[in-house]
Amino acid sequence: MTYDKYEKLKKIEELKEKGTITEEEFQREKEKILNEESKQPTTVTKQPLFGLQENAFLMLMHLSQFAGWILPGLGFILPIAMWLTNKDDNENVDKHGKNILNFTISYFIYAAIAGILVIIAIGLVLLVVLGIVVTVAIIIAAVKANNGEYWKYPMTIEFVK
């Protein structure tokens, strides 16, 4: 980038020496070139996994929980793996990953309690309601993440802060 800046400065200086541009035009162009560098972002953030845009990656992190419907345990492992591999590079990935982990652990506990309560029949109803809440919550979180918003899952216990 710096090399490019010096090349541009050299070219406009040659134009000034040839009389193609005036001293005023030279100074104006020189100022533009020097200001371009200050407008460049000072920190370069690494793109999340697969080179996706941040919002798309965050949405996929939330939706990857549905992988557990295909292969039990994958709905827990996949989003956590996506989080662990990118949490140090992106603050939002870290925040959403912790949210997903806390959600998964919390709702596993709720499902275990409902499973025990199946003995007195209310547990079956609780498991159905829990399944609906989980499905709707994941979809809401994914849509909000895709819109650049953070949404905390309801009734989530914060195990990881």
Secondary structure, DSSP 8 states (H G I E B T S, - for coil): -HHHHHHHHHHHHHHHHHTSS-HHHHHHHHHHHHHHHHHS-SS-----GGG--HHHHHHHHHHGGGGGGTSTTHHHHHHHHHHHHHTTT-HHHHHHHHHHHHHHHHHHHHHHHHHHGGGGSHHHHHHHHHHHHHHHHHHHHHHHHHTT-----TT---S--
